[in-house]
């Protein structure tokens, strides 16, 4: 209907009436723009490596060093059953520490930069000039954050695996490790985008700090989900915490002999969280761009 009215409008010259519509950008152009944005975000990580590494390493090093090195050395081991209990604790802590590093890196490395781009630096105006849709720009932020959080997990793994004085029983299940890592990294980054598009940049650090403690201490980092059976109400209350499924998933991928949550529940929950927070993050990003 619009095209008919435009063609019949007397004010339009014949050349304008017959002018073809502007063709959409090709897939190659979109891919090139997406890749350029991704490389740009990853180059920022390279420049901020001196800040990234301390922020990623300090807390895991202190926790692992204190709980699995100092305590056993001074005879105050964590875990029942003497040396066997200490070894089991160090083993189950491995998956929890990797999950914690990934989720906090994903949230902080996405939420704060995105919030600043909208409210402080206005860098978002440069991004939306790229020849791709706003939705794809938001997806690119999730992908970049997922890659950065994956790197954080890689950095923390040797600390949690080799620093404890008690032996760690590592048994890598590669299919589970790859699939769980993908889901955990994308979930963490999507949570970061959701937070970054819905809160003022001044509120992001205190909000993250306020949420970090309950998220960590009730995220099954220091204990398995099955061990909460004596506190049954808490066992089911913590199921709203994405970190629970992340910790249990990495235990399934990296260790054996540790009682964990059934894998279908882990995969189902992580997939659901990934979809939910991706939708919330992308819609929030689009709303902020168009407002």
Secondary structure as a PSIPRED ss2 file (coil, helix, strand):
# PSIPRED VFORMAT (PSIPRED V4.0)

   1 X C   1.000  0.000  0.000
   2 X H   0.000  1.000  0.000
   3 X H   0.000  1.000  0.000
   4 X H   0.000  1.000  0.000
   5 X H   0.000  1.000  0.000
   6 X H   0.000  1.000  0.000
   7 X H   0.000  1.000  0.000
   8 X H   0.000  1.000  0.000
   9 X C   1.000  0.000  0.000
  10 X C   1.000  0.000  0.000
  11 X C   1.000  0.000  0.000
  12 X C   1.000  0.000  0.000
  13 X C   1.000  0.000  0.000
  14 X H   0.000  1.000  0.000
  15 X H   0.000  1.000  0.000
  16 X H   0.000  1.000  0.000
  17 X H   0.000  1.000  0.000
  18 X H   0.000  1.000  0.000
  19 X C   1.000  0.000  0.000
  20 X C   1.000  0.000  0.000
  21 X C   1.000  0.000  0.000
  22 X C   1.000  0.000  0.000
  23 X C   1.000  0.000  0.000
  24 X C   1.000  0.000  0.000
  25 X C   1.000  0.000  0.000
  26 X C   1.000  0.000  0.000
  27 X H   0.000  1.000  0.000
  28 X H   0.000  1.000  0.000
  29 X H   0.000  1.000  0.000
  30 X H   0.000  1.000  0.000
  31 X H   0.000  1.000  0.000
  32 X H   0.000  1.000  0.000
  33 X H   0.000  1.000  0.000
  34 X H   0.000  1.000  0.000
  35 X H   0.000  1.000  0.000
  36 X H   0.000  1.000  0.000
  37 X H   0.000  1.000  0.000
  38 X H   0.000  1.000  0.000
  39 X H   0.000  1.000  0.000
  40 X H   0.000  1.000  0.000
  41 X H   0.000  1.000  0.000
  42 X H   0.000  1.000  0.000
  43 X H   0.000  1.000  0.000
  44 X H   0.000  1.000  0.000
  45 X H   0.000  1.000  0.000
  46 X H   0.000  1.000  0.000
  47 X H   0.000  1.000  0.000
  48 X C   1.000  0.000  0.000
  49 X H   0.000  1.000  0.000
  50 X H   0.000  1.000  0.000
  51 X H   0.000  1.000  0.000
  52 X H   0.000  1.000  0.000
  53 X H   0.000  1.000  0.000
  54 X H   0.000  1.000  0.000
  55 X H   0.000  1.000  0.000
  56 X H   0.000  1.000  0.000
  57 X H   0.000  1.000  0.000
  58 X H   0.000  1.000  0.000
  59 X H   0.000  1.000  0.000
  60 X H   0.000  1.000  0.000
  61 X H   0.000  1.000  0.000
  62 X H   0.000  1.000  0.000
  63 X H   0.000  1.000  0.000
  64 X H   0.000  1.000  0.000
  65 X H   0.000  1.000  0.000
  66 X H   0.000  1.000  0.000
  67 X H   0.000  1.000  0.000
  68 X H   0.000  1.000  0.000
  69 X H   0.000  1.000  0.000
  70 X H   0.000  1.000  0.000
  71 X H   0.000  1.000  0.000
  72 X H   0.000  1.000  0.000
  73 X H   0.000  1.000  0.000
  74 X C   1.000  0.000  0.000
  75 X C   1.000  0.000  0.000
  76 X C   1.000  0.000  0.000
  77 X C   1.000  0.000  0.000
  78 X C   1.000  0.000  0.000
  79 X C   1.000  0.000  0.000
  80 X C   1.000  0.000  0.000
  81 X C   1.000  0.000  0.000
  82 X H   0.000  1.000  0.000
  83 X H   0.000  1.000  0.000
  84 X H   0.000  1.000  0.000
  85 X H   0.000  1.000  0.000
  86 X H   0.000  1.000  0.000
  87 X H   0.000  1.000  0.000
  88 X H   0.000  1.000  0.000
  89 X H   0.000  1.000  0.000
  90 X H   0.000  1.000  0.000
  91 X H   0.000  1.000  0.000
  92 X H   0.000  1.000  0.000
  93 X H   0.000  1.000  0.000
  94 X H   0.000  1.000  0.000
  95 X H   0.000  1.000  0.000
  96 X H   0.000  1.000  0.000
  97 X H   0.000  1.000  0.000
  98 X H   0.000  1.000  0.000
  99 X H   0.000  1.000  0.000
 100 X H   0.000  1.000  0.000
 101 X H   0.000  1.000  0.000
 102 X H   0.000  1.000  0.000
 103 X H   0.000  1.000  0.000
 104 X H   0.000  1.000  0.000
 105 X H   0.000  1.000  0.000
 106 X H   0.000  1.000  0.000
 107 X H   0.000  1.000  0.000
 108 X H   0.000  1.000  0.000
 109 X H   0.000  1.000  0.000
 110 X H   0.000  1.000  0.000
 111 X H   0.000  1.000  0.000
 112 X H   0.000  1.000  0.000
 113 X H   0.000  1.000  0.000
 114 X H   0.000  1.000  0.000
 115 X H   0.000  1.000  0.000
 116 X H   0.000  1.000  0.000
 117 X H   0.000  1.000  0.000
 118 X H   0.000  1.000  0.000
 119 X H   0.000  1.000  0.000
 120 X C   1.000  0.000  0.000
 121 X C   1.000  0.000  0.000
 122 X C   1.000  0.000  0.000
 123 X C   1.000  0.000  0.000
 124 X H   0.000  1.000  0.000
 125 X H   0.000  1.000  0.000
 126 X H   0.000  1.000  0.000
 127 X H   0.000  1.000  0.000
 128 X C   1.000  0.000  0.000
 129 X C   1.000  0.000  0.000
 130 X C   1.000  0.000  0.000
 131 X C   1.000  0.000  0.000
 132 X C   1.000  0.000  0.000
 133 X C   1.000  0.000  0.000
 134 X H   0.000  1.000  0.000
 135 X H   0.000  1.000  0.000
 136 X H   0.000  1.000  0.000
 137 X H   0.000  1.000  0.000
 138 X H   0.000  1.000  0.000
 139 X H   0.000  1.000  0.000
 140 X H   0.000  1.000  0.000
 141 X H   0.000  1.000  0.000
 142 X H   0.000  1.000  0.000
 143 X H   0.000  1.000  0.000
 144 X H   0.000  1.000  0.000
 145 X H   0.000  1.000  0.000
 146 X H   0.000  1.000  0.000
 147 X H   0.000  1.000  0.000
 148 X H   0.000  1.000  0.000
 149 X H   0.000  1.000  0.000
 150 X H   0.000  1.000  0.000
 151 X H   0.000  1.000  0.000
 152 X H   0.000  1.000  0.000
 153 X H   0.000  1.000  0.000
 154 X H   0.000  1.000  0.000
 155 X H   0.000  1.000  0.000
 156 X H   0.000  1.000  0.000
 157 X H   0.000  1.000  0.000
 158 X H   0.000  1.000  0.000
 159 X H   0.000  1.000  0.000
 160 X H   0.000  1.000  0.000
 161 X H   0.000  1.000  0.000
 162 X H   0.000  1.000  0.000
 163 X C   1.000  0.000  0.000
 164 X C   1.000  0.000  0.000
 165 X C   1.000  0.000  0.000
 166 X C   1.000  0.000  0.000
 167 X C   1.000  0.000  0.000
 168 X C   1.000  0.000  0.000
 169 X C   1.000  0.000  0.000
 170 X E   0.000  0.000  1.000
 171 X C   1.000  0.000  0.000
 172 X C   1.000  0.000  0.000
 173 X C   1.000  0.000  0.000
 174 X H   0.000  1.000  0.000
 175 X H   0.000  1.000  0.000
 176 X H   0.000  1.000  0.000
 177 X H   0.000  1.000  0.000
 178 X H   0.000  1.000  0.000
 179 X H   0.000  1.000  0.000
 180 X H   0.000  1.000  0.000
 181 X H   0.000  1.000  0.000
 182 X H   0.000  1.000  0.000
 183 X H   0.000  1.000  0.000
 184 X H   0.000  1.000  0.000
 185 X H   0.000  1.000  0.000
 186 X H   0.000  1.000  0.000
 187 X H   0.000  1.000  0.000
 188 X H   0.000  1.000  0.000
 189 X H   0.000  1.000  0.000
 190 X H   0.000  1.000  0.000
 191 X H   0.000  1.000  0.000
 192 X H   0.000  1.000  0.000
 193 X H   0.000  1.000  0.000
 194 X H   0.000  1.000  0.000
 195 X H   0.000  1.000  0.000
 196 X H   0.000  1.000  0.000
 197 X C   1.000  0.000  0.000
 198 X C   1.000  0.000  0.000
 199 X C   1.000  0.000  0.000
 200 X C   1.000  0.000  0.000
 201 X H   0.000  1.000  0.000
 202 X H   0.000  1.000  0.000
 203 X H   0.000  1.000  0.000
 204 X H   0.000  1.000  0.000
 205 X H   0.000  1.000  0.000
 206 X H   0.000  1.000  0.000
 207 X H   0.000  1.000  0.000
 208 X H   0.000  1.000  0.000
 209 X H   0.000  1.000  0.000
 210 X H   0.000  1.000  0.000
 211 X H   0.000  1.000  0.000
 212 X H   0.000  1.000  0.000
 213 X H   0.000  1.000  0.000
 214 X H   0.000  1.000  0.000
 215 X H   0.000  1.000  0.000
 216 X H   0.000  1.000  0.000
 217 X H   0.000  1.000  0.000
 218 X C   1.000  0.000  0.000
 219 X C   1.000  0.000  0.000
 220 X C   1.000  0.000  0.000
 221 X C   1.000  0.000  0.000
 222 X C   1.000  0.000  0.000
 223 X C   1.000  0.000  0.000
 224 X C   1.000  0.000  0.000
 225 X C   1.000  0.000  0.000
 226 X H   0.000  1.000  0.000
 227 X H   0.000  1.000  0.000
 228 X H   0.000  1.000  0.000
 229 X H   0.000  1.000  0.000
 230 X H   0.000  1.000  0.000
 231 X C   1.000  0.000  0.000
 232 X H   0.000  1.000  0.000
 233 X H   0.000  1.000  0.000
 234 X H   0.000  1.000  0.000
 235 X H   0.000  1.000  0.000
 236 X H   0.000  1.000  0.000
 237 X H   0.000  1.000  0.000
 238 X H   0.000  1.000  0.000
 239 X H   0.000  1.000  0.000
 240 X H   0.000  1.000  0.000
 241 X C   1.000  0.000  0.000
 242 X H   0.000  1.000  0.000
 243 X H   0.000  1.000  0.000
 244 X H   0.000  1.000  0.000
 245 X H   0.000  1.000  0.000
 246 X H   0.000  1.000  0.000
 247 X H   0.000  1.000  0.000
 248 X H   0.000  1.000  0.000
 249 X H   0.000  1.000  0.000
 250 X H   0.000  1.000  0.000
 251 X H   0.000  1.000  0.000
 252 X H   0.000  1.000  0.000
 253 X H   0.000  1.000  0.000
 254 X H   0.000  1.000  0.000
 255 X E   0.000  0.000  1.000
 256 X C   1.000  0.000  0.000
 257 X C   1.000  0.000  0.000
 258 X C   1.000  0.000  0.000
 259 X C   1.000  0.000  0.000
 260 X C   1.000  0.000  0.000
 261 X C   1.000  0.000  0.000
 262 X C   1.000  0.000  0.000
 263 X H   0.000  1.000  0.000
 264 X H   0.000  1.000  0.000
 265 X H   0.000  1.000  0.000
 266 X H   0.000  1.000  0.000
 267 X H   0.000  1.000  0.000
 268 X H   0.000  1.000  0.000
 269 X H   0.000  1.000  0.000
 270 X H   0.000  1.000  0.000
 271 X H   0.000  1.000  0.000
 272 X H   0.000  1.000  0.000
 273 X H   0.000  1.000  0.000
 274 X H   0.000  1.000  0.000
 275 X H   0.000  1.000  0.000
 276 X H   0.000  1.000  0.000
 277 X H   0.000  1.000  0.000
 278 X H   0.000  1.000  0.000
 279 X H   0.000  1.000  0.000
 280 X H   0.000  1.000  0.000
 281 X H   0.000  1.000  0.000
 282 X H   0.000  1.000  0.000
 283 X H   0.000  1.000  0.000
 284 X H   0.000  1.000  0.000
 285 X H   0.000  1.000  0.000
 286 X H   0.000  1.000  0.000
 287 X H   0.000  1.000  0.000
 288 X H   0.000  1.000  0.000
 289 X H   0.000  1.000  0.000
 290 X H   0.000  1.000  0.000
 291 X C   1.000  0.000  0.000
